[in-house]
Amino acid sequence: MRAIRLTVTALTAALALTACGGGGSNDGAKSKSGSGCAVGKVSVQAASSTSEAPAAGDTGQVVISMTNQSAPCTLDGFPHVKVEQTGGPSAVLKPQQGARAQKLKLAKGDSATFTVTYVRGADGDAKSLKAASMAVTLPGSDTAQVIPWKYGPIAGRTGQSDPNASVGTFQQAGD
C-alpha cells in the first residue's frame, strides 16, 4: 500500500511541475512539431489598432499582426520579443503574468495577433528603456522581424534591462 501511495504522490508532483511550465517557451526554440511558423513565410507587422500610452505612467498596447503566406504552420508557445534601444541594453519581454500559451495552427492566408502591453516611461528617466525597435521571433524559428518602436520610452521596473512590458498569447484573427 505504501508503494502505491508513493507512486501516486510522485506522479502527482510530476504533473504539477509540468503544469507550472508557464504554458510555453519564450526562448524562440525550435517547435517540437517541426512545422513552426517562421518570419518570411509569415508576414509580421504592427497593426493599426495599436493603443499608444499618451503620458508617463499610462499603459499602452501594441498589437502585432501576422498572416501566413505559405504552407500550414503552427504557433506553439509565446512570441519572443526583444526590445532594442540605440546605445543601450536590449531587453527580452516576458509573457503576461498568468497567460497560458496555446497551440494555434495557421493555414495559408490565416491571420493571428498578439499584444505587447507596456507602461510608458518618463523622458529622461534613467530607469526607462529608450526603445528604438523590437525584434519579433516566432516559436520554431530563429529569424526575427524588426519593427520600429514609436510609442515612447518604456518604464523600467528596476532599470532599463527590466522593462514594465509583457507579451500576450497568440490569438486567431478574422473569422
Secondary structure, 3 states (H helix, E strand, C coil): CHHHHHHHHHHHHHHHHHHCCCCCCCCCCCCCCCCECCECCEEEEECCCCECCCCCCCEEEEEEEEEECCCCEEEECCCEEEEEECCCCCEECEECCCCCCCEEEECCCCEEEEEEEEEECCCCCCCCECEEEEEEECCCCCCEEEEECCCCCECECCCCCCECEEECCCEEECC
